[in-house]
Amino acid sequence: MTELVLPWAAPEGRLLRDVADVTDYLFLQDPPDPAEVMLVFGGTDRRRALRAADLYRRGLVRRIVLSGGPPKRPTGFATEAEAMGALLEQAGVPAAALVLEHQATNTLENVRFALPWLDGAAAVMLMTKPVHMRRAAMTVRRRLPDARLICVPAAMRDCTRENWASRLEWRATAAAELAAIGRYFAQGDIAALPER
């Protein structure tokens, strides 16, 4: 397991000195606000699909792009996008509102392969697990510099701003996210976000 080692220098020049800094940096969250399209990043946790369905039913988004290739663990579906699509339809979202992208195997691919459905949108809502939101938003920002990004993470009671640091599993996930942000920056795959 990757260990969370602090202080850590973010690519934007910000120094993360303690758990509170890491929390503020990684766990981006905006109030849900209307957007033309939502990008749901791949994964097998059903909570992102359920939150996306709720936001659709509330009229906050008209189209949902589900991005995710073959799952890392068996789900009964060929792709993560297909599994999330089935959950959304069961939750009352019409198939016509869904776009399924079946190839992506990582965050960068989620964005690259979903870009045709995001390009030109003034506002894009992002849905992923809370600890992954910074890297997801920075990756989208690199490709859509002018879009307003609305970060609305999945509702995950076991990984919140308040409790993530108390669990070794989520501390390791946070450390892995910081490392991935560093790699994406070195490769030129992310862009800084405006101050919040």
N, C-alpha and C positions, 0 to 999 in steps of 0.2 A: 504494500500500500504506500502511496505517495504521502509524504509527511508535509504538513503545513509549516513552513519555515518563514518567520518574520524577523526583521522587516523585509518587504518585497517592493521593488521599484516597478511600477506600472509603466508601460510603454509611453504613456502621455507625460511622464515625468513625475507623477504623483507617488509619494512614498507611503506604503501601507505598513503602519507600525504595529497594529494590534488587531484583535478580532473585530472590534467596532469598525475600523477602517476597511477591513476585508468585507464586512457586511454591507457597508455603504457602497463599496465599489461593485461587488458582484450582484447584489440583490436589487436590481432596478425594478421599480414598479410604478406605473402611472394609473390614475383613475381611468376606468374604461370610458372611452370616448369614441364617437362614430368614426369609422374608417371604411374606405371602399373595399378593402381586401384584408384578410387575415392570413398570415403564414403560420402554420402549425408545424414546428420542427419535429422530426421523426423520433420515435421512441415507443416502447411497449406499455408505458404507464397510461392507463385509461383516463386518468384525471385531466390530461390536457384536452382530450376529445370532449369530455363532459363539460369542461369550462367553455370550450369553443361553442358547443351547442347552446349553452345558456346565453352567451353573448349574442349569438345569432338570433335566438328567440326574442331577445330584448331589443332587437332592431339595430344593434350597434355595428353590424357588418353585413354586407350583402353576399360576398363570395369568400369561400374558405379554401385556401390551398393547403393540402395535406402532403407533406414531403417526407418520404421515407422508403427506402428499399427493403431488401430482405431482412427480416428481424434477426437479432443476435440469439434470441431464444424462441422456441416454438410458440406460435400464437394461434395456429390453425388457419392463418392467412399467408399468402405468398409475400406480401410486403406490409410494412408498417402503415403505409398510406391506406392500403385496403382495409386493414384492421380498424384504423381510426375512422375511415369512411363508414364502415358498417355500424360502429357505435353512434356516429352522428346521425345516420339515417334512423336508427332505432330511437334516438332522442328527438326525432321530429324534424330534422333538417332535410329539406328536399335534395335529392341527388343533383338536380340542376344547379344548386348553389355550391357544389363541391368540385374541386379540381384535384385529381389524384396524380401525384408525381411519384413514380415507382423506382427511381434509380439511386437516389441519394443514400450515401452510407456515412456521411459525417456532416458537420455544421456548414462547412464551406460548400459542399455539394447541395445541401438543402437550399441554400441561397442561389447558387448558380443555376440549378435546374428549375427553380421556381420563378426566376427572374422574368420570363416572358409574361407571366400573369401579374407581376408586381409593378413592372416598369410603367411609368406614366401616372401611377396613383399618387395623389397628393398626401394621403395618410395611409400608413400600413400598420396594422396591429400585429404584434408578435406574441406568439404563445409557445412557451417551453417551460421546463422546470425552473424554479426560482433561481437556483445557483448557476444556471447556464445563461441567464438573460443578458448579462454584459457582453459575452462573446457573441451571442446571437445578434444583438443589436449592432455591435461594432462591425460585424461581417456584412450585415445588410447596409449599414451606413456607407461602407466602401463602394457599394454598387449603386446605391440610391442616395446620393449626397443631398438631394433637395427634398426628399420625402419627409414628412413628419412621422416619426416612429413612436408608436404607442406600445409600451411594454406592459403586458398583462400576463403574468405568469400563472401557470396552473395552480390550483388550490391544493397544496400538499402540507398537511398538518405536521408531518414528520420532518419537514425541512422548511422552516420559516426563518425570517430575519432574526427572530427571538431565540430559536432553539437549535439551529444547525450546528453550532460549535460544540454542543454538548454530546454529539454522537460522532464516534470515530469514523464511521462510514461517510458521513457528510463532510467532516473535516478533510478526509482524503479526497473527496469529490471536489471540494473547494480548491485544494492544492493542485489537483489535476487541471481545473479550469484556469487557474493563474498560469500554469505552465503552458497550456494550450493558447492562451492569449499571447504569451511571449513568442511562441512558434508562429502563430498567425501574423503577428506584427513583423517578425523577421522575414517572412515570406511576402509581405506587402498585401495581405488578405484582409486587413481590418483598417478602419479609420476611427479616429477619436470622435467621441460624442460631445455635443455641447454640454457645458456645465449644467447640473440640475440643482 
